[in-house]
Amino acid sequence: MLKRNIVCPSSDGANLLKAWIPQHVVDSSIFYLSTSQTLADCHAAPILRQNELQLLLIRNAYTYHEELILDMEGDSEEMLSLYSSERRFEVEVVAPALEWMLFETPEIFETIFRDKATSRLQLIGSYEPDRAIREAGTTVNDIIARVDDKTRELLRATPTAQRILKRIEQLDEKAFT
């Protein structure tokens, strides 16, 4: 049974989410891609309006500035509120980007990047995860292809994953599911 829509910041982001989110959540979700992070809430609004399912909007912040992140979250919530008389949505702004979770803990970083797991690569990954992935000579899809149960658990244990799972849990607890 479908329970929710999940709007992802990119194709890589959607694939990465599907690699570690529990299978029952993947099976009960419809995934959408936002073609523009600056207009992510504008892309999510029609989905919310035209579909009875709840919605989780995941946005890349491209910054660590806490005030800007809170502003992005507030702006998205305000826009989505225009399309939903009830609060059928959650917004998670990820800093700096969803792919950051691959660098977020030493365990996941070393598991994913193995012999290429240098302090320089981790530093680049903390600000520009896409660039660091390219510099490591890999892609998100290549990384996903190597994900095993241990790696999946390490990904789920990252703070980013925990925040996303909490948002999904909050959606699922709402009365109109």
C-alpha positions, 0 to 999 in steps of 0.5 A, spaced: 500 500 500 502 506 498 503 511 503 507 517 501 511 521 496 518 522 497 521 528 492 528 527 492 534 532 490 536 528 484 536 522 481 543 520 484 539 522 491 533 518 489 538 512 488 542 513 494 535 513 498 533 507 495 539 503 497 539 504 504 532 506 506 528 499 509 525 496 503 518 496 506 519 504 506 521 504 498 515 499 496 510 504 500 513 510 497 513 514 490 519 517 488 520 524 484 526 528 482 526 535 483 529 538 477 531 545 481 533 545 488 532 553 488 525 551 486 524 544 489 518 546 493 514 549 487 516 542 484 513 538 490 507 543 491 503 540 485 504 533 487 501 534 494 495 538 491 494 532 486 495 526 490 492 524 496 499 521 499 503 525 504 509 528 502 517 528 504 521 533 500 528 532 501 532 538 499 540 540 498 542 546 502 549 547 499 551 550 505 552 549 512 549 556 515 544 554 520 540 560 519 540 559 511 538 552 512 532 554 517 530 559 512 530 554 506 526 549 511 521 555 513 520 557 505 518 550 503 513 549 509 510 555 507 509 554 500 507 547 501 502 549 506 498 553 500 497 546 497 495 542 503 489 545 508 492 539 513 500 538 514 501 532 510 508 533 509 515 534 512 521 537 509 528 535 510 534 540 508 540 536 508 547 540 509 550 540 504 547 535 500 544 528 500 551 525 498 554 528 504 552 521 508 557 517 504 562 522 508 559 523 514 562 518 519 569 515 519 566 508 518 562 509 512 567 513 509 572 508 509 567 502 507 565 506 501 572 509 499 576 503 501 584 505 499 581 512 496 579 514 503 584 520 504 583 526 509 583 530 503 578 526 500 574 527 506 575 534 506 572 535 499 566 531 501 564 535 507 563 541 502 562 538 495 560 531 495 559 530 488 566 533 486 569 528 491 565 522 488 568 524 482 575 525 484 575 518 487 574 515 480 567 513 482 559 514 481 553 514 486 551 508 482 557 504 482 557 506 490 550 503 490 552 497 486 557 495 492 552 496 498 551 490 502 548 489 508 553 492 513 554 498 508 546 499 508 546 499 516 552 504 516 548 508 512 542 508 516 546 510 522 549 516 519 545 523 522 543 524 515 539 518 515 536 518 522 533 525 520 530 522 514 528 516 517 525 520 523 521 525 518 518 518 515 516 516 521 513 523 523 509 522 516 507 515 518 504 517 525 499 523 522 492 521 522 490 521 515 495 516 512 
